[in-house]
Amino acid sequence: MICGNSDINSALRKGIKMIRKYKKKPVVIEALETNLYFDYKKIADFVGLENLLLSKGKLFIVTLEGNMEVALGDYVIKGVQGEFYPCKPDIFRATYELV
């Protein structure tokens, strides 16, 4: 079914949301790359010991969404509200550039 303008206006009046495109706001973040090897001290200094968990030889960052594993090569990001989380290198490079 093809909607005409009157159908769209009717939907908007009823509170139905339209799909829209958005782009990220340009914000500057801090990040630490975990390349060649894990430097636990450097990571702990960056995120704070209270935000780290080491379990069965794996490193996790405690986040609002739960514990997230940090894999070798991941970036550890400090978000705009001071939160920390890991990010895969391909996603990081597609999203961020060095300032």
C-alpha positions, 0 to 999 in steps of 0.5 A: 500500500502506498501512503499519500501525504494525507496518510502521513499527516494522519499518522503523525497526528496519531503519534506514529513515529517516522523512520529518520536518518541521524548522524553522530555528533562530533565528540572527542573521546579518549581511547587506549589501544590494546595492540601487541600485548595487554598492559594491565597496569596501563589499562587499570590506570586508564579505567580504574581498578574498580572498572576491571575484572580479571576472570579465568585469564580474561580481562573484562570492563564493568559497564552499565550493560554488564561485564564486557570482555576486552580482546587483544587489539580492542580499543578501550574507550572513555565515553562522553559521560565518563563510562568505559567500554571496549570497541573492536578495532574495525568499528573504532577505525570506521567511527573515530579519527585521531585529533 
